[in-house]
Amino acid sequence: MTDKHASPTDFPIYLDRFLNEHLSTTRNCSSNTFKSYCDTFSQLLDFMRDHEKIDAEQIRLSDFDHNLIERFLAYVEQERNCSPATRNVRLSAIHSFFRYLQYDHPEFLRQWGAILAVPFKNTPHKAMSFLTVEGMTLLLGMPDQRTSGGRRDLALLSLMYATGCRVQEACDLTPSCLRFSKPSTIVITGKGNKTRIVPLRDDLEPILRSYMQEHGLSEPSANLYPLFPNRQGNKMTRQALGKILDKHIDLARRQRPELIPETFSCHCMRHSLAVHLLQAGIPLIYIRDILGHVSVKTTEVYARILSKQKEGALEKANQHLAQNQTAEPFWKREEGIIAWLESFKRTSGT
């Protein structure tokens, strides 16, 4: 590999610009995405030091080619015992970096192109887990309402189900995100720091109000506190939230094992809401907006998993999408948000 265009310090300079300027400013990536990219390049530097005998301060852009990247990916899978999915996450970060470099180093276009051509591995398609309406009712009946922790858990799990928020989105919520004036809504900040406004069901509002009053979160001074803090008052971690769900899923499984899937994660709360909305006849474009999907194509997966209804539901959804590309949001239509929510509650039985 030639090095006539590269200096001993060019790689750290460009990596610093990529991480701290391009990702955070240009792409406005979330903190989780930033951490994932940092983890990738930390592992890559370890690999180059231990296996390629190149110290971090000596790495040059010209040291990288597709062969080195393929050796690194083999190391990720074989020595770090990572799954193909994790291997693909690492490759995605590397692709992003070298795509960024193409504009500053056209002399390496062929080299970068070969790296960008390193393929992703096919990963096994996992069956999507979700609860039926009966199963969700069982789960939400598990928290012990005689205890403060149980009342918090009910508020947390009810909110996750009712809004379809991701686990990190739930951890990031503050009291300022909630609006209890009619119609009640919540502002959720998702991937790429994109925000969406989701309506709150009427039966969720008193649960949240009671929880917030109990913990002093209704005061204006608490507006920016974590809505679901840990014991130290800090923002709850994703792992802690997962343990709360696991606790109540285990309790529910002991009572009615036939209603609880073998595997059920926080993300499956989101799946459950989407399936229930679809079963209630809510158009996919509205489910897309609630879940914060960029494209309705992502949301279509929920139509496909409903084996008895999938053909009709998907066809109906696509027809609706074709006819309503510029449709008003459902909360601005004549029937209003309350009527829509009441219809959903009657149809879904929740």
C-alpha positions as CSV (number, residue, x, y, z in Angstrom):
1,M,0.0,0.0,0.0
2,T,1.3,3.4,-0.9
3,D,1.9,6.1,1.7
4,K,3.0,9.0,-0.3
5,H,-0.2,10.9,0.3
6,A,-0.5,10.0,4.0
7,S,1.1,11.4,7.1
8,P,1.6,9.5,10.4
9,T,-1.1,11.6,12.0
10,D,-3.8,11.7,9.4
11,F,-5.9,8.9,10.7
12,P,-6.5,10.3,14.2
13,I,-7.2,13.7,12.8
14,Y,-9.9,12.4,10.5
15,L,-11.3,10.0,13.1
16,D,-11.6,12.9,15.5
17,R,-13.4,15.0,12.8
18,F,-15.7,12.2,11.9
19,L,-16.8,11.4,15.5
20,N,-16.9,14.9,17.0
21,E,-18.0,17.0,14.0
22,H,-19.6,14.8,11.4
23,L,-21.6,12.5,13.7
24,S,-22.6,15.0,16.4
25,T,-23.1,18.1,14.2
26,T,-23.8,17.1,10.6
27,R,-25.7,13.9,11.2
28,N,-27.0,14.8,14.7
29,C,-26.6,11.2,15.9
30,S,-28.0,10.1,19.3
31,S,-25.7,9.4,22.2
32,N,-26.2,5.7,21.7
33,T,-25.2,5.8,18.1
34,F,-22.1,7.8,19.0
35,K,-21.2,5.3,21.7
36,S,-21.6,2.4,19.2
37,Y,-19.3,4.1,16.7
38,C,-16.7,4.8,19.4
39,D,-16.8,1.1,20.5
40,T,-16.2,0.0,16.9
41,F,-13.1,2.1,16.5
42,S,-11.8,1.3,20.0
43,Q,-12.0,-2.4,19.0
44,L,-10.4,-1.7,15.6
45,L,-7.5,0.1,17.3
46,D,-7.1,-2.8,19.7
47,F,-7.1,-5.2,16.8
48,M,-4.5,-3.2,14.9
49,R,-2.2,-3.0,17.9
50,D,-2.5,-6.7,19.0
51,H,-2.8,-8.4,15.6
52,E,-1.3,-6.0,13.0
53,K,1.4,-4.6,15.3
54,I,0.5,-1.0,14.5
55,D,0.2,1.3,17.5
56,A,-2.7,3.8,17.5
57,E,-0.4,6.9,17.1
58,Q,1.2,5.3,14.0
59,I,-1.9,4.4,12.0
60,R,-2.2,6.0,8.6
61,L,-5.2,6.1,6.3
62,S,-3.2,4.2,3.8
63,D,-2.9,1.3,6.2
64,F,-6.6,0.4,5.6
65,D,-7.8,-1.8,2.8
66,H,-10.6,-4.4,2.5
67,N,-8.3,-7.3,3.5
68,L,-7.6,-5.6,6.9
69,I,-11.2,-4.8,7.5
70,E,-12.2,-8.4,6.7
71,R,-9.6,-9.7,9.2
72,F,-11.0,-7.3,11.8
73,L,-14.5,-8.6,11.2
74,A,-13.3,-12.2,11.5
75,Y,-11.6,-11.2,14.8
76,V,-14.9,-9.7,16.0
77,E,-16.8,-12.9,15.4
78,Q,-14.2,-15.5,16.2
79,E,-12.1,-14.0,19.1
80,R,-14.7,-11.7,20.6
81,N,-17.4,-14.3,20.1
82,C,-19.9,-11.7,18.7
83,S,-22.9,-12.5,16.6
84,P,-23.2,-11.8,12.9
85,A,-25.6,-8.9,13.9
86,T,-22.9,-7.3,16.0
87,R,-20.4,-7.9,13.2
88,N,-22.7,-6.0,10.9
89,V,-23.0,-3.1,13.4
90,R,-19.2,-2.8,13.4
91,L,-19.1,-2.9,9.6
92,S,-21.8,-0.3,9.3
93,A,-19.7,2.2,11.4
94,I,-16.6,1.4,9.3
95,H,-18.5,2.0,6.1
96,S,-19.8,5.3,7.3
97,F,-16.3,6.5,8.2
98,F,-14.8,5.6,4.8
99,R,-17.8,7.0,2.9
100,Y,-17.0,10.2,4.8
101,L,-13.4,10.1,3.8
102,Q,-14.1,9.7,0.1
103,Y,-14.6,13.5,-0.3
104,D,-11.4,14.5,1.4
105,H,-9.1,11.8,-0.1
106,P,-10.1,11.1,-3.7
107,E,-6.6,9.6,-4.3
108,F,-7.8,6.6,-2.2
109,L,-11.2,6.2,-3.9
110,R,-10.4,2.7,-5.2
111,Q,-9.1,1.6,-1.8
112,W,-12.2,3.1,0.0
113,G,-14.5,1.6,-2.6
114,A,-13.1,-1.9,-1.9
115,I,-13.8,-1.4,1.8
116,L,-17.3,-0.2,1.1
117,A,-17.9,-3.3,-1.0
118,V,-17.2,-5.6,2.0
119,P,-20.6,-7.2,2.4
120,F,-22.9,-7.5,5.4
121,K,-23.7,-11.0,6.6
122,N,-27.2,-12.4,6.4
123,T,-28.6,-12.8,9.9
124,P,-31.3,-15.3,11.0
125,H,-34.7,-13.7,11.0
126,K,-36.1,-13.8,14.5
127,A,-39.8,-14.4,15.1
128,M,-41.4,-11.2,16.5
129,S,-42.7,-11.6,20.0
130,F,-45.8,-9.7,21.1
131,L,-48.6,-10.1,23.7
132,T,-52.2,-10.5,22.9
133,V,-54.6,-8.0,24.4
134,E,-55.3,-10.6,27.1
135,G,-51.6,-11.1,27.7
136,M,-51.0,-7.4,28.0
137,T,-53.9,-7.0,30.4
138,L,-52.3,-9.8,32.5
139,L,-48.9,-8.1,32.5
140,L,-50.2,-4.7,33.5
141,G,-52.0,-6.4,36.4
142,M,-48.7,-7.7,37.9
143,P,-47.3,-4.6,39.6
144,D,-48.4,-4.5,43.3
145,Q,-50.3,-1.3,43.7
146,R,-49.9,-1.4,47.5
147,T,-46.3,-0.4,47.1
148,S,-44.6,2.7,45.7
149,G,-42.4,0.6,43.5
150,G,-45.4,-1.2,42.1
151,R,-47.2,2.0,41.3
152,R,-44.1,3.3,39.5
153,D,-43.8,0.0,37.5
154,L,-47.5,0.3,36.4
155,A,-47.0,3.8,35.3
156,L,-43.8,2.9,33.4
157,L,-45.1,-0.3,31.7
158,S,-48.5,1.3,30.9
159,L,-46.7,4.3,29.3
160,M,-44.4,2.1,27.2
161,Y,-47.3,0.1,25.9
162,A,-49.6,3.0,25.3
163,T,-47.1,5.1,23.4
164,G,-44.9,2.3,21.8
165,C,-41.8,4.2,22.9
166,R,-38.4,2.5,22.7
167,V,-36.6,1.6,25.9
168,Q,-34.1,4.5,25.6
169,E,-36.9,6.9,24.8
170,A,-38.6,5.9,28.0
171,C,-35.4,6.4,30.0
172,D,-35.0,9.9,28.5
173,L,-38.5,11.1,29.4
174,T,-39.0,14.1,31.7
175,P,-42.2,15.6,33.2
176,S,-41.9,18.4,30.7
177,C,-42.6,15.9,27.9
178,L,-46.2,15.4,29.1
179,R,-49.2,17.6,28.3
180,F,-52.4,16.9,30.2
181,S,-54.5,19.5,28.6
182,K,-57.1,18.0,26.3
183,P,-56.1,16.2,24.2
184,S,-53.3,14.8,26.4
185,T,-50.1,14.1,24.5
186,I,-46.4,13.2,25.1
187,V,-43.4,14.4,23.2
188,I,-41.0,11.5,22.6
189,T,-37.4,12.1,21.3
190,G,-36.2,9.1,19.3
191,K,-33.4,8.1,17.0
192,G,-31.4,10.9,15.5
193,N,-32.9,13.2,18.2
194,K,-36.1,13.4,16.1
195,T,-39.2,14.2,18.2
196,R,-42.8,13.0,17.7
197,I,-46.0,13.8,19.5
198,V,-48.1,10.8,20.6
199,P,-51.6,11.0,22.1
200,L,-52.2,9.6,25.6
201,R,-55.1,7.3,26.1
202,D,-57.7,8.6,28.6
203,D,-57.1,5.6,31.0
204,L,-53.4,6.4,31.2
205,E,-53.6,10.0,32.3
206,P,-54.8,9.3,36.0
207,I,-52.1,6.7,36.4
208,L,-49.4,9.1,35.3
209,R,-50.8,12.0,37.3
210,S,-51.0,9.9,40.5
211,Y,-47.5,8.6,40.0
212,M,-46.0,12.1,39.4
213,Q,-47.8,13.6,42.4
214,E,-46.5,10.8,44.7
215,H,-42.9,11.5,43.6
216,G,-43.0,15.3,43.5
217,L,-42.8,15.3,39.7
218,S,-45.8,17.6,39.1
219,E,-44.0,20.6,40.5
220,P,-42.7,23.1,37.9
221,S,-39.2,22.8,39.5
222,A,-39.2,19.1,38.5
223,N,-39.9,19.6,34.8
224,L,-36.5,18.5,33.7
225,Y,-36.0,15.7,36.2
226,P,-36.1,12.1,34.9
227,L,-39.7,10.9,34.7
228,F,-38.6,7.5,35.9
229,P,-35.4,8.0,38.0
230,N,-33.3,5.4,39.8
231,R,-32.7,5.4,43.5
232,Q,-30.1,8.1,43.2
233,G,-32.5,10.3,41.3
234,N,-30.6,9.9,38.0
235,K,-32.0,8.8,34.7
236,M,-32.8,5.1,34.7
237,T,-30.6,2.9,32.6
238,R,-31.9,0.6,29.8
239,Q,-30.7,-2.4,31.8
240,A,-32.6,-1.3,34.9
241,L,-35.8,-0.8,32.9
242,G,-35.3,-4.2,31.3
243,K,-35.1,-5.8,34.8
244,I,-38.4,-4.2,35.8
245,L,-40.1,-5.7,32.8
246,D,-38.4,-9.1,33.3
247,K,-39.7,-9.2,36.9
248,H,-43.3,-8.7,35.9
249,I,-43.1,-10.9,32.8
250,D,-41.9,-13.8,35.0
251,L,-44.8,-13.2,37.4
252,A,-47.3,-13.2,34.5
253,R,-45.7,-16.3,33.0
254,R,-46.2,-18.2,36.2
255,Q,-49.9,-17.4,36.2
256,R,-50.7,-17.9,32.6
257,P,-47.7,-19.4,30.7
258,E,-49.8,-19.8,27.5
259,L,-50.2,-16.0,27.2
260,I,-46.5,-15.1,27.6
261,P,-43.9,-15.8,24.8
262,E,-40.7,-17.6,25.7
263,T,-38.7,-14.4,25.0
264,F,-40.1,-11.0,25.6
265,S,-38.1,-7.8,25.8
266,C,-38.9,-4.1,26.2
267,H,-39.0,-3.7,22.4
268,C,-41.8,-6.3,22.4
269,M,-44.0,-3.8,24.2
270,R,-43.7,-1.7,21.1
271,H,-44.5,-4.6,18.9
272,S,-47.6,-5.4,21.0
273,L,-49.0,-1.9,20.6
274,A,-48.4,-1.9,16.8
275,V,-50.2,-5.3,16.4
276,H,-53.1,-4.2,18.6
277,L,-53.5,-1.0,16.7
278,L,-53.5,-2.9,13.4
279,Q,-56.0,-5.4,14.6
280,A,-58.2,-2.5,15.7
281,G,-58.2,-1.2,12.1
282,I,-55.8,1.8,12.5
283,P,-54.1,2.6,9.2
284,L,-50.4,1.9,8.9
285,I,-49.5,5.6,8.3
286,Y,-50.9,6.5,11.7
287,I,-49.0,3.6,13.4
288,R,-45.9,4.7,11.6
289,D,-46.3,8.2,13.1
290,I,-46.9,6.8,16.6
291,L,-43.8,4.5,16.5
292,G,-41.6,7.1,14.8
293,H,-40.7,5.1,11.8
294,V,-39.2,7.0,8.9
295,S,-41.0,4.9,6.3
296,V,-44.3,3.1,6.3
297,K,-42.4,0.2,4.7
298,T,-40.9,-0.5,8.1
299,T,-44.3,-0.5,9.7
300,E,-45.7,-3.1,7.2
301,V,-43.9,-5.9,9.1
302,Y,-46.8,-5.8,11.6
303,A,-49.3,-6.6,8.8
304,R,-47.2,-9.5,7.7
305,I,-47.1,-11.2,11.0
306,L,-50.9,-11.4,11.3
307,S,-51.2,-14.7,9.4
308,K,-55.0,-14.7,9.2
309,Q,-55.4,-11.1,8.3
310,K,-52.1,-10.2,6.6
311,E,-53.1,-10.2,3.0
312,G,-56.2,-8.1,3.5
313,A,-54.6,-5.8,6.0
314,L,-51.6,-5.1,3.9
315,E,-53.6,-4.5,0.8
316,K,-56.0,-2.2,2.6
317,A,-53.1,-0.3,4.2
318,N,-51.3,0.2,0.8
319,Q,-54.5,1.4,-0.8
320,H,-55.0,3.8,2.0
321,L,-51.4,5.0,1.7
322,A,-51.8,5.6,-2.0
323,Q,-55.0,7.6,-1.6
324,N,-53.8,9.6,1.5
325,Q,-50.2,10.6,0.8
326,T,-51.2,14.2,2.0
327,A,-53.8,13.2,4.5
328,E,-54.2,15.3,7.6
329,P,-53.0,13.8,10.9
330,F,-55.7,11.8,12.6
331,W,-56.0,14.3,15.5
332,K,-57.0,17.1,13.1
333,R,-59.8,15.2,11.4
334,E,-63.5,15.7,12.3
335,E,-63.9,12.8,14.6
336,G,-61.0,14.0,16.7
337,I,-58.4,12.2,18.9
338,I,-60.8,11.3,21.7
339,A,-63.2,9.5,19.3
340,W,-60.2,7.7,17.7
341,L,-58.9,6.6,21.1
342,E,-62.3,5.5,22.3
343,S,-62.8,3.5,19.1
344,F,-59.5,1.8,19.7
345,K,-60.3,0.9,23.3
346,R,-63.7,-0.6,22.3
347,T,-62.2,-2.6,19.4
348,S,-59.1,-3.9,21.2
349,G,-60.9,-4.6,24.4
350,T,-58.3,-2.9,26.5
